[in-house]
Amino acid sequence: MTNHAVLIPSKVAAKDIDAFVRPAISASALDNGNIFTLPQKTGVAGEGEVWLAASIPTAYTGATSGCVVWMAGEPELPFATAGDNVYRGLGNIQDFYISACTVFTAFKPMVGDIITVTADALDSSTTAAYAIASDTGNYKLLWSASVADGFTLRYLKTTYIPQANGSAIGAGRITAYQFEVMIA
């Protein structure tokens, strides 16, 4: 089974300012910590306040640096499926992802926010000084040795998120990276 990204929004302005939180929907499956733009509302009947997360950030440099980046931040609730049945609460935290065409919570990362994401939200596990919007055609962050003109996170430290381990209490942990938003 594929592991999915885990997000801990440690200190984010979106916790206190509703304008930085929106319901969104995407045609693609997403992980928490994935980034995208919200160019418009869906226009679908019954989805009056739902925004369309259709754009993958590509090349946020130069003329496109003014684009607004949003991040998937739905509370992780692992689930298992069997046929058409969905069983919530089963599995581990890395089993959780946002299914395509499902309404989820998106938040606007602001300068100074502190977030922690697992390696699954990044293009690789090779750390660098910064993480920037990816131009590789996916929703992941890209490690970078230099600051980008657009959305940039500054690497603070490597940390760990506890995870249940069936054979040893306290032995399970997931490698994660803590960042500060430098350029939103």
Beta strands, then each sheet from edge to edge (+ up, - down):
strand 1: 7-11
strand 2: 21-25
strand 3: 35-36
strand 4: 40-41
strand 5: 51-52
strand 6: 70-72
strand 7: 79-82
strand 8: 85-88
strand 9: 104-107
strand 10: 114-118
strand 11: 130-133
strand 12: 141-144
strand 13: 152-162
strand 14: 173-183
sheet 1: 1+ 10- 14+ 13- 11+ 12-
sheet 2: 3+ 6- 9+ 2- 5- 4+
sheet 3: 7+ 8-
end
